[in-house]
Amino acid sequence: MKVLLLTGLGALFFTYYWADNFDPASLQGARVLLTGASAGIGEELAYHYARLGSHLVLTAHTEAFLQKVVGNCRKLGAPKVFFIAADMASREVPELVVQFALDKLGGLDYLVLNHLGAAPAGTRAHSAPGTRWLMQVNLLSYVQLTSLALPSLTDSKGSLVVVSSLLGRVPASFSSPYSAAKFALDSFFGALQRELRVQDVNVAITRCVLGLQDRASAKEGVREDPSPSRLKVGHKQTPLRGRP
């Protein structure tokens, strides 16, 4: 009898803490700013938010890819879709991106940080310029975006989602600057999560730690040469030239 009682209590405990209470309807009409939205995980996240009826501001480096994703999101049911093509290597860009999202959506319920960058072609892996570039794209821009969006997320009792990498916990060869940025990212948002809890700020933080890429994909990423900083904006499939 005692064994059955303990088993039942264990089952209740497990159910209480592990039950999936997610309500898809909660994302209908949610205001979402998603970075790195032009391909891969970011693109698929954009489509999921669109299917659930969220209002979207999508940003990434390449405008042409963004326009394709925006068109698909509109077909999938997103009521509002805006895009802003921007290079996070520029220190001024995060402020412009967040302000654009606030202007278009009137506030934010979700900030999803998913963008990343490999060192520009021609820079040595351990050079100061290459490390500085990686830190700006993979760490400092995340901090800037979070700091600028946090007041709106606090007002809406919103959520912050940070997509990171296993290299931020287990370093690998030939990834020292990138691993350093991801280690710092994990530490920053882990500490911020505790600080918000202590301050009774009702903003949820979810850290998503991804596994390692296959070597061929990694090499392709390293060969990419980011173009100079630029920023273009648009609504659905109609581009608006100039700055927001």
C-alpha positions as CSV (number, residue, x, y, z in Angstrom):
1,M,0.0,0.0,0.0
2,K,2.8,2.4,0.9
3,V,4.6,1.6,-2.3
4,L,1.4,2.3,-4.3
5,L,0.9,5.6,-2.4
6,L,4.5,6.7,-3.0
7,T,4.3,5.7,-6.7
8,G,1.1,7.8,-7.1
9,L,2.6,10.8,-5.4
10,G,5.6,10.5,-7.7
11,A,3.4,10.4,-10.7
12,L,1.5,13.5,-9.6
13,F,4.8,15.3,-8.9
14,F,6.1,14.4,-12.3
15,T,2.8,15.4,-14.0
16,Y,2.7,18.7,-12.2
17,Y,6.2,19.8,-13.1
18,W,6.5,18.3,-16.6
19,A,3.0,18.8,-18.0
20,D,3.0,20.8,-21.2
21,N,0.8,23.8,-20.4
22,F,1.5,25.7,-23.6
23,D,-1.6,27.2,-25.2
24,P,-1.1,28.0,-28.9
25,A,-3.8,30.6,-28.7
26,S,-1.6,32.7,-26.4
27,L,0.6,33.6,-29.4
28,Q,-2.3,34.9,-31.5
29,G,-1.8,38.6,-31.8
30,A,1.6,38.4,-29.9
31,R,4.1,41.0,-31.0
32,V,7.4,39.3,-31.9
33,L,10.8,40.7,-32.9
34,L,12.9,37.8,-34.4
35,T,16.5,38.2,-35.4
36,G,18.4,35.9,-37.8
37,A,15.1,35.2,-39.5
38,S,16.2,34.8,-43.2
39,A,17.3,31.1,-43.1
40,G,17.6,28.0,-40.9
41,I,16.2,28.0,-37.4
42,G,15.2,31.6,-37.6
43,E,13.2,31.1,-40.8
44,E,11.4,28.1,-39.3
45,L,10.6,30.0,-36.1
46,A,9.1,32.8,-38.2
47,Y,6.8,30.3,-39.9
48,H,5.7,28.8,-36.6
49,Y,4.9,32.3,-35.2
50,A,3.0,33.1,-38.5
51,R,0.9,30.0,-38.3
52,L,-0.1,30.9,-34.7
53,G,-1.2,34.4,-35.8
54,S,1.6,36.5,-34.3
55,H,2.5,40.0,-35.5
56,L,6.1,39.9,-36.7
57,V,9.2,42.1,-37.2
58,L,11.9,40.0,-38.9
59,T,15.5,41.0,-39.2
60,A,18.6,39.5,-40.8
61,H,21.5,40.5,-42.9
62,T,20.3,39.7,-46.4
63,E,17.2,41.6,-47.7
64,A,16.4,39.3,-50.6
65,F,16.1,36.2,-48.2
66,L,14.1,38.2,-45.7
67,Q,11.5,39.2,-48.4
68,K,11.0,35.6,-49.3
69,V,10.4,34.7,-45.6
70,V,8.0,37.6,-45.2
71,G,6.0,36.5,-48.2
72,N,5.7,33.0,-46.8
73,C,4.7,34.3,-43.4
74,R,1.9,36.3,-44.9
75,K,0.6,33.2,-46.7
76,L,0.8,31.2,-43.5
77,G,-1.5,33.7,-41.7
78,A,0.6,36.3,-39.9
79,P,-1.7,39.4,-39.7
80,K,1.2,41.8,-39.8
81,V,4.8,41.2,-41.1
82,F,7.5,43.8,-41.3
83,F,11.2,43.4,-42.1
84,I,14.3,45.3,-41.5
85,A,17.6,44.1,-43.2
86,A,20.4,45.0,-40.9
87,D,24.0,44.1,-40.1
88,M,24.5,43.5,-36.3
89,A,28.2,44.2,-36.7
90,S,27.3,47.9,-36.6
91,R,26.9,49.3,-33.0
92,E,24.1,51.6,-34.1
93,V,21.9,48.9,-35.7
94,P,20.4,47.3,-32.5
95,E,18.8,50.5,-31.4
96,L,17.4,51.1,-34.9
97,V,16.0,47.6,-35.1
98,V,14.3,47.8,-31.7
99,Q,12.9,51.2,-32.4
100,F,11.6,50.0,-35.7
101,A,9.8,47.1,-34.0
102,L,8.3,49.3,-31.3
103,D,7.1,51.8,-33.9
104,K,5.5,49.1,-36.1
105,L,4.0,46.9,-33.4
106,G,3.4,49.3,-30.6
107,G,5.4,47.2,-28.2
108,L,6.9,43.7,-27.8
109,D,5.7,40.5,-26.2
110,Y,8.6,38.4,-27.5
111,L,12.2,39.1,-28.3
112,V,13.8,36.1,-30.0
113,L,17.6,36.4,-30.5
114,N,18.9,34.0,-33.0
115,H,21.4,35.8,-35.3
116,L,25.1,34.8,-35.4
117,G,28.2,35.6,-37.4
118,A,31.5,33.9,-38.2
119,A,34.7,36.0,-38.6
120,P,34.8,38.0,-41.9
121,A,36.9,36.4,-44.6
122,G,40.6,37.4,-44.5
123,T,40.7,37.9,-40.7
124,R,42.8,35.5,-38.7
125,A,40.9,33.4,-36.2
126,H,42.8,34.7,-33.2
127,S,43.2,38.3,-34.3
128,A,41.9,41.2,-32.3
129,P,39.8,42.6,-35.2
130,G,38.2,39.2,-35.8
131,T,37.5,38.6,-32.2
132,R,36.1,42.2,-31.8
133,W,33.8,41.6,-34.8
134,L,32.6,38.3,-33.3
135,M,31.9,39.8,-29.9
136,Q,29.9,42.6,-31.4
137,V,27.7,40.3,-33.5
138,N,27.4,37.3,-31.2
139,L,27.4,39.0,-27.8
140,L,27.2,42.8,-27.6
141,S,24.4,43.1,-30.1
142,Y,22.4,40.6,-28.0
143,V,23.0,42.7,-24.9
144,Q,22.0,45.9,-26.7
145,L,18.8,44.5,-28.1
146,T,17.8,43.1,-24.7
147,S,18.5,46.3,-22.9
148,L,16.5,48.3,-25.4
149,A,13.6,45.9,-25.5
150,L,13.4,45.1,-21.8
151,P,11.2,48.1,-20.8
152,S,8.5,47.0,-23.4
153,L,8.8,43.3,-22.4
154,T,8.4,44.3,-18.7
155,D,5.2,46.2,-19.5
156,S,3.8,43.3,-21.4
157,K,5.1,40.6,-19.0
158,G,6.7,39.2,-22.1
159,S,9.4,36.6,-23.0
160,L,13.0,36.7,-24.1
161,V,14.3,33.7,-26.1
162,V,18.1,33.3,-26.6
163,V,19.4,30.8,-29.1
164,S,23.0,29.8,-28.2
165,S,25.4,27.0,-28.8
166,L,27.0,24.1,-27.1
167,L,30.3,25.8,-27.8
168,G,29.3,28.2,-25.1
169,R,29.6,25.3,-22.6
170,V,32.1,22.9,-24.2
171,P,34.8,24.7,-26.2
172,A,36.2,23.0,-29.3
173,S,39.4,23.5,-31.3
174,F,39.6,26.4,-33.7
175,S,36.6,28.2,-32.2
176,S,38.2,30.2,-29.5
177,P,36.7,33.7,-30.2
178,Y,33.3,32.2,-31.1
179,S,33.3,30.0,-28.0
180,A,34.3,33.0,-25.8
181,A,31.3,35.0,-27.1
182,K,28.9,32.1,-26.5
183,F,30.3,31.4,-23.0
184,A,29.8,35.1,-22.2
185,L,26.3,35.0,-23.7
186,D,25.3,32.0,-21.5
187,S,26.7,33.7,-18.4
188,F,25.1,37.1,-19.1
189,F,21.5,35.7,-19.7
190,G,21.9,33.2,-16.8
191,A,22.7,36.1,-14.4
192,L,20.0,38.4,-15.9
193,Q,17.4,35.6,-15.4
194,R,18.3,35.6,-11.6
195,E,18.4,39.4,-11.4
196,L,14.9,39.7,-12.9
197,R,13.6,37.1,-10.5
198,V,15.0,39.0,-7.5
199,Q,13.6,42.2,-8.7
200,D,10.1,40.6,-9.4
201,V,10.3,41.6,-13.0
202,N,7.9,39.2,-14.8
203,V,9.9,38.6,-18.0
204,A,10.6,35.0,-18.8
205,I,14.0,34.1,-20.3
206,T,14.5,30.8,-22.2
207,R,18.0,29.8,-23.3
208,C,18.1,27.3,-26.2
209,V,21.5,25.5,-26.4
210,L,22.0,24.0,-29.9
211,G,24.4,21.2,-30.7
212,L,27.4,21.5,-33.1
213,Q,27.1,21.9,-36.8
214,D,28.5,19.5,-39.3
215,R,32.0,20.5,-40.5
216,A,31.0,21.3,-44.1
217,S,28.4,23.8,-42.9
218,A,30.8,25.3,-40.5
219,K,33.4,25.8,-43.2
220,E,30.8,27.5,-45.4
221,G,30.0,29.9,-42.6
222,V,33.7,30.8,-42.1
223,R,34.1,31.6,-45.8
224,E,31.3,34.1,-45.8
225,D,32.4,37.7,-46.1
226,P,29.8,40.1,-44.6
227,S,29.1,43.2,-46.6
228,P,29.5,46.7,-45.1
229,S,26.9,47.8,-42.6
230,R,23.5,48.6,-44.1
231,L,19.9,48.9,-43.1
232,K,16.8,48.7,-45.2
233,V,13.2,48.4,-44.1
234,G,10.0,47.2,-45.5
235,H,6.4,46.1,-44.9
236,K,5.3,42.7,-46.3
237,Q,6.5,42.7,-49.9
238,T,6.7,46.4,-50.4
239,P,10.2,47.7,-49.6
240,L,10.6,51.2,-48.0
241,R,13.9,52.7,-48.8
242,G,15.8,54.7,-46.3
243,R,16.0,54.5,-42.5
244,P,13.0,54.0,-40.2
